[in-house]
Structures are given as structure tokens and as C-alpha cells.
């Protein structure tokens, strides 16, 4: 409405739950479609989300531009695992999986907890809070460590302390936590949903991780065993993640905004 009042172009970006969840309400989907028709450009943070956005808004497939999120490659970088565990008060020995996110339905951390409980010697560190904490604790059979919500530097330390990252979500847009984990050299075991295959690769090499059907506890457990048991190559994982810095998406946004402004800069 403000853009219409001022007579200026505007862009519209889908980031995840806005079209994956909220747009399941027909009234909200209708409003998204109305606004999208007047937008100079519609964007989404992953190809899969762009397809979903186009379907919700009644736009032609392929008309939504993908402009992914970036990752802070300085903050999220490999480091000393032992020192990170000491700093976070974690056990020095034993394999550790880490998950980062809200402990709410849809994120699937109960699936991760059950999978971890099925893998000998593996524990799960969860960074984040939410209503599912007690349910996740019960599912993990004493194997889950809850760190609560943490600032970004502590999240980076949690990645460094771990041997594998888990994200068993039912749906995602472009989850920043996956690129953060990869940037620290951490392999990823995650659901094959949303933009995750676009980030990790649809069939990633084992040292980079594995993708599993959402809700598949046995599949997650098998993937965790395989990935933790594989030879970890943090520097190679980190080298792969360097493509996800901020330069490329910022350049695409600047190009779009300059075009929308009629090339006036």
C-alpha cells in the first residue's frame, strides 16, 4: 500500500514459512497473490521456495527469481573441537551431533533425538528453546543436551564442538544453519526438503553429509552412523561452503533494485 501511495516500484521476497505455512490459509494466499501481481520482481531464497511462491501467487513457473541467503564466513569457520567443548562445558569424549533452531513442531528434533538414541555412543546438543523440549528429552532417552538459545558466536562454537549437524525439518526455505554448519567444516544430515538439497547437493558425498526423508527415524540413524563413521574432512567441507558468502546475493539484490529504480542507482 505504501508503494502504491508513493508511486514507486517494490519487490516481494518469500523466505520460508510465509508461503510454506501461512499461505495454506486461503485468505492469506489470496493477499499474497494480489501483492505479487503488482510487484516489480518476486524473489525467493531457494529454487524450491520460488516454485511454491509461484504456485501460491498464480505466477508462471520460473518467474520468481532465486536470491539465496549468505553466510558470515568469518564467524562460521573451522576451529579447535576440544577447546569448543571446554568453552561450552561439554564432555570431552564421544561423538556429538548438534541441532540449531526452535524446538517446535515441524522442526523434527524429536526425530533427531530418537535417531541419536539408536546410535551407540552418540549424543545430541540442541541450541534453541521451544515448546517441544520435554517431548524431545523423552525421545532422546538421556542423550540430549539442551543449551537453550545462544548468540551467534556461541552457535559457532557449538558447530565446532560437534561431529555432525542435524536438521530433520518437515519444511524449509533456505536454512542458514546448514550453510553455517558447512562453513565450519561440519557435515550435515538433514531432511530432503525445500532448499536443503540445493545447498548440500541432491546426492552429497558422505564426508559432506546425507539427506533423508522427513520423519524417517531409522533413515536418520543410519545416515548418522555413516557420516560420523566416515573420514571427516573439515577443510574440504569448508572449501565447498565458500560459495555461500554474501557477495553474490548482495550483487543480485543491488542489480534488481537498480533495475526497479529505472537505472537511477
N, C-alpha and C positions, 0 to 999 in steps of 0.2 A: 504493500500500500504506500509506503514512504517513497519507493522508487517511482511509482505512478504519479504521486503528488509533485515530485521534484522534476519529473520528466527525464529521468536518467535510466540507462540500462542497468540490469542487475543479473547476477549469476546465481545458480542454485546448486548446492552440493549435498549429496547423500553420503552419510558417514557410517551407517550400520542399522541400529535399532529404529531409526526414523522410517525406513522403508521395509526393513525385515520384520518389525514387530508392530509399530504404531500403525502402519498402513494396512494392517489386517482389519482395522476399523474402516468401514466403507466411507464414513463421513470424512475421515482424515485423508484417505486415499483420494477422494474427490477434490479436496482442497489442494493436495499436492499436485494433482493433475492440472487444476486451474492455474496455479502459480507457474508450473513448469512450461505451460504453453506461452507465457509472456516473457520467460527468461531469455536473455541473450545467449546463454550457454548453460547446459546442465552437466554436472560433473559427479563423479563417484570415486571413492578411494580404491576400488578394485574392479576388475572386469565383471566378476560375478554380481557385485552390487550394482554396477551400471546396468546389467541386464534386468535385474529385479526392479530398479528405478524406472527403466523404460516401460516395463510391463505395468507397473502401478500407474504411471503417468500417461499411458497410452501413446508413448513416443515410439518411433521406429527403432528396432533393434540396431545397435551400433551408433546411435545418435548421441549417447551420453559419453562424454569424454572421461577417460580414466586419469586421475591425478592422485597418485598414491601419497600416503604419509611418508615422512622421512624419519630417520633415527639419529640421535646425537651420538656420533661415532667416537667422540672423546670421552663422554661419561660412560658409555657402554662399550667396554673394551676388556680383553683378557687380563687376568691378574692372578695373584697367588691364592690358590684354593685354601691352603691351610690357614693363611692369615685371615682370609674372609670368614672362615668358620670360627676362628678365635674371636674376631670382632663381633660376630653375631651370637656368640655363646652357643654354638652348635657342636655336636660330637665330632671329634677329630677323625674318627674312623667310620667306615661304612659308606655305601653308596647312597646318594641323596638326589631325589627328584625335587624340582621346585615348580610351583604354580603361582601365578600372579594375577589377581583380579578379584572382583566382588564375589563373595560366597553366596550366590543367589541361584535360584532355578534357571536352567538354561546354560550356565557355565560348565556344568557337568563335573564339578570337583568331587562329587560323591563317586562318580565312575573312576576317577583317578585314584581316589582313596582305596576303593575295592581292588583295583588293579595292583596298586603298590602292595597291599596286604597279601597278594598272591605271589609276590616275587621275593624270594629269600634274601634277607639282608638289606632290603631297600626301604628307605623312609621317605616321607613326603613333607616338604616345607611349603606352607601356604602363606603368601603375603597378601593380605587383604582381609576385610571383615564382611559380615553379612548374616542374613537370617538362617543360612544353611549350616552354620558352624557345628552345631550339635549333631546334626544328621551326618555330616562329613566325618566327624570324630568317631561316631559309632561305626561307620562303614570302614574306617581305616584300622580298626582293631588295635589301637595303641601305636600305630606307625606314623601318625600325623603330628607335625609340629606347627603350631599357629603363631605367626609373627605379628599379626594384625596389620593395619595399614601403615605404610612406611614411606618416607620421602624418596625421591629418585636415587640419591646416592646409596641409600640402604638397599633399594631394589637391585641396583647394580652389584652390590656386594653379595646379595643373595644368589644372583646368577653365577658369580664367580665361585661361590661355595659349593655349587651343585655339580652333578654329573650329567643331568638330563633335564630338559624343560618340558612341562606338560600343559596342554590346553585342550581339554576334552569338550569344547563348547558344542552346542546344538546349532548355533548360527554365529557368523562373524561377518564384519565388513573387511577391514584391513587391520588386524590386531597388532598394535605397536609392540606388544610384549614379545611377539615372535621375532620381529626384527631386532629388538633389544637383546634377546637371548642369543640369536645368531651372531650379533656383533661382539658379544663377549666370548665367542667360540664355543657356545653350548649347543649340542644337538637338540632337536625338537621332536617330541612325539605328540601329535595333535590330531584333531578331527579333520576329516576331509570335507571341509565346508567353507563357503564364502571365499575370501581372498587367500586363505592359508595355502592351498596348492600353488597359487601364483607366487607366493613368497618362497616357500620351501622347495618347490618343484613338485610336479604331479607324481613322480616316482623317484624320490630323493635317494642319493647314496646313503648307506647305513650310517656313515660317520656324521652325516648331516641330520639324520633322523628318520622318521617314518610317519605315515598318515594312516588313520584308522577310521572305520565307520563310527559315527557318533553313537554313544551308548553301549559300545561293544567292549565289555569289561575284559573278556578273555583276549580279544584282539589287542587291547591296550597293554595288558600284562605281557603278552608275547612280544610286542614291539619294545616294551621297556627292557625285557631281558636281552633282546637282540642288540638294542642300541647301547645299553650300558656295557654289555659284553664285548662290543666292537672296539677296535682300537680308536681312541678319541684323538682327533687331530684339530685342536683349537685354532691353530694358525690358518688352516685351510678353510675351516668354517668361517672364521673372521674375514678371510680374503673374499669369500663368496658374499658376505654381508656388506662389503664396502659399496656395492652398487645401490644400497638403500639409503644413502646420505640425503641431505636436504637440497642439494644444488639442483638436481633435475626437476623435482616437483615445484620448487620455487620458480624456476625458469618458465615452466609451463603455465603457472598461475599468472606470472607477470605478462606473458605473451597474451593470455586470454583477456586480462584486464585492460591491457593497452588496446587490443582489438575492439573490446567493448566500448572504450572511450573514443573510438574513431581515430586511433593512432596519435592522440594528443599527448600521450605519455603521462 
